[in-house]
Amino acid sequence: MILKRVLELSKMIDGQRQDMYMYVLTRVKGTAHPEVIKISQHLNEDILRMQNIIEEINPRHQTLI
């Protein structure tokens, strides 16, 4: 179940990354265009979700020295 969600998020991130690359690279709309910002925000949300899932699966154990 978790793996399925991770794979779905990974696909969404890749798709949004490609969309972002297209908009920024071609400079048709510029980096401040609302559509580019919206894609960037969705990409950030998906990356955070992915990081949270990974952290749940494999928490980092930090020790104080």
Stockholm file with secondary structure:
# STOCKHOLM 1.0

chainA/1-65         MILKRVLELSKMIDGQRQDMYMYVLTRVKGTAHPEVIKISQHLNEDILRMQNIIEEINPRHQTLI
#=GR chainA/1-65 SS CHHHHHHHHHHHHHHHHHHHHHHHHHTSSCTTSHHHHHHHHHHHHHHHHHHHHHHHHSCCCCCCC
#=GC SS_cons        CHHHHHHHHHHHHHHHHHHHHHHHHHTSSCTTSHHHHHHHHHHHHHHHHHHHHHHHHSCCCCCCC
//
